[in-house]
Structures are given as structure tokens and as C-alpha cells.
């Protein structure tokens, strides 16, 4: 039963899991490779607090990267959850994330065309001239001074990122 080793050999898949889980979460994932286990077993084997293990497992479940079977302990009447990984869907999630990022970057690029922007140095909040004027050139986040920004460099960066994502998505790379 390969329920994750081949997926975890992919750096992008590991990076995605690290983003949604954190380091302890990856330890939970590695502890479930090629087997099924209860949350208590995982906590005992990894030394991670049971609440943290459960949080990670439920997050994996929310992304449909793990599933469980619930059985009732007849002695004490409590339910026991036995978990297993199902990481095949991770590539669909990565693709969906890239598509959303592509849409967001495309909207940002379109909104920057033919407009003048101001930004705060502290929190890098970009504000179009019209809004900056209404705010009396003060940052809406920290009240710092908004300064003129030459948006050509940002637009070039956006275009490069958009082209990279389009290429990855069109090549079937996720």
C-alpha cells in the first residue's frame, strides 16, 4: 500500500504540505506513511501532543488528504478513529492553488495598467492615486506616508510570475 511515499518524494508536494501543516504536521504525515494508526498511537510514537496530532489530522481530512474509520470501544463506549493517508489528491490541490494565484496576479496586473500608485514602505500596501488622495497620502494600515511608486518593476515581476504559472499549468505540471 503506497499512501504517500511517492508523493512525498516530490519537493513541491512536500512544500505544499509544509505550508498547510507546519513542521509537526509533517511528522504526523511521515508517521502515517504506508499504514493506518489512531491519533493516540501517532501522538505516542512522535511525542507530539494529542491535540496537535488531531488538529493536523483534521486539517488533512479537510483537504481530503486523509480519511478515518470510526469504531466504538465496547469497554468504555468511546469512539476510536483510525486514520490513513490518501495523498493522491494533493496534485489537484496544487493545481487549483496555482490557478487561483494566476487569476489573482492577472487581476492585479490589469488593475495596475495605466494607473499611478503610492505605497507605504512599512507594510508595502499599494494604493492607487485616487484612494491615496482621499487618504491624504497616509497608509490605511499604519498611517505612514504613502510615496509614489514606479509600478513598471512590479508589473514586470507580475508578468514573469504569470508566464511561469501559465507554462506550468499548460505543460500539465500540476
PyMOL commands that set and color helices and strands:
alter all, ss='L'
color gray80, all
select helices_A, chain A and resi 5-8+11-21+23-32+39-46+50-62+87-112+129-134+152-170
alter helices_A, ss='H'
color red, helices_A
select strands_A, chain A and resi 37-38+66-72+79-85+117-120+126-128+146-149
alter strands_A, ss='S'
color yellow, strands_A
deselect
rebuild
show_as cartoon
